[in-house]
Amino acid sequence: MTTGPILDPRVLGRAETAHRALMEAVLGEAGASHQQWIALNISTLSQAELDRDRLVARLAIATKSDRQAAGAVVAEMLVAGLLVALPGASCPVRATAEGLALQRRIRDVFDEAIDRLYLGIPAEDLSVTSRTLVEVTARIDAELMERPPVPRARRHFPRGGRPVPPGGPR
């Protein structure tokens, strides 16, 4: 017999939306985008040295976006001085001191908020939830790998609130 809500996409979506809103607030205060945050984490947490193409590929996978969008984020970070391309045969890309400082500031603020918000939730509950979410994410990622990429159609919502299909009303 269950004693609470069942884990389903609605519960997951609401939790993700709440966490994402908090993260966006922290990132906005720091002047960074979510994609920049992820790129900084990939570039600093990777065990192997990453060249620009590998960083772009990993960012595209992590953000579920295309390589062109991920490449634009990496390019803007290079221009902003958050990342630097080092000389060498493999053209490694690394976070600069400015990028590392930004990452540290964001992490400190977000971790402080999460510590406060998760306070009082039993460690066993957090552990079970974490294992479950890791498994669900792995299954979703595997499912996405089996599906052909579909271009994202932009839909317009006129005043009536109903979407207009690409190409106009029918």
N, C-alpha and C positions, 0 to 999 in steps of 0.2 A: 504494500500500500504506500502511495506517495504522500508526502507531507508538504509539498510545495509545488511550485511551477515545474513543469517538465522542460528540459532543455530542448528548445526548438529554434527555428530561424528567427522568430519574432523576439524571443528572449535574447538570443545572441546579437541580433541587430540593435536592440535597444541598448545593450551593454556596450557594444562597439561604438555606437553613435555617441553615447555619453563620454566614453574614454576619448574618442576622437575630438569631440568638442573641447574637452579639457586640454588635450594636446595642442589643438589649433590655437587656443587662447595663449598657452605658454609659448608656442612658436611665434605667434603674432607679436607678443611682447618682446621677443628676442629679434624680430625682424627676419625670420627664416620661414621657408615653406616646408610642408610635410615631406615633399620629395627631396629637398636639400637635407633634411634631418636624416632620412633613410640613407642617402648617399654618403653622408658623413659617417654614419654607423657602419655601413658596408666597408668604406675605405679604411676605417680604423680598427674594426673588429676582425677583418679577414686575416686568416693565418698565412695565406700566400700573398705575395706581391701582386697587385692588380695593375694591368695596363688599362688604358682608357676604354678600349672595346669591352674588356671583361667587366669593368665597373658599370658601363652602360648596360650590358646584358643582365647583370645581376640586379641593377636598379629597375630595369623593365620587368623582370620576374617579380621582384619584391613589391612593386607598385601595381602590378597587373596592367601595365601600360605597354605601348609599343616602344621600339628602340629609338625612334625619332624623338619622341617626347622625352625619354630618358636622356638621350644625347644632348638635348637642349638644356636640361637641368645641369648636367655635368659641365657643359660649355659655359653657362652663366656662373657656375661656381668657380671655374678657372678664372674667368674675368674678374669676379668679385674678390679673388684672393683667398677663398676658402679651401681650394684645392690647388695643387701645383703639379705639373707634368715634369718629371725629372728626366735628365738626359740618360741615354742608355739604349741598348738594343731593344729592350722590351717596353720602353717608354712608360715606366711606372707612374702612377698617379697617387699622390698622398695628400692627406689633410695638412694644411699649413698650421702654424702656431695660432693664427686667427681662427681657423676652422676648428681646431681642437678646443680653444677657449670657448667658442660658441657652443660646441657640443657639450662641454662640461657645464656651462651655465644652464642650458636647457635641461640636461639630465638632473642637475641638482634641484631645480624648481619642480620638475615633474615628479621626481622621486619623493620629495618632501610632501607633495600633495597626495600621492598614492599612499604613502605611509600613513598619513592622517585618515584617508578615506577607508583604508582596509583595516584600520585599527579595530580590534574586537572580533574580527572574523576568525574562527578557529583555523589554525595552520593546516589541519587535516582537510577541512573544507576547501581551502585555497589550493592545496596539493591535488585533490581529486578534480577540482575544476580545471586546473592547469593541464593535467594529463588528458582530460576529456577534450579540451579546446585544441591541444596539440594534435590529437588524433583526428578530430573533425577537420582541422585545417589541412592536414596531410591528405585526407580523403578528398577534400574539395580540390586541392591542388592537382591530385591525380586525375580527378574527373575533368578538370579544365584542360589538362594535357591531352586528353582523349578527344576533345572537341576541336573542330577546325576554328580558326580565328574568324570572328564575325565583326565586320566594321560597325562601329557604334553610330547608329543613326541619331541625329539630333531631332528631337521632337519639339514642336511649338505647342504651348498651351494658351489658346486664346481665352478671351474673357469667360467663356462658358466652362472652362476647366477641362475640356476633353482634348486629348492630343490630336494634332493634325499630322497625318502620316507624311513622310518625306515625299515631295512631289505635289503636295497640296491636297485639298479635301476630295473625297470620292463620292 
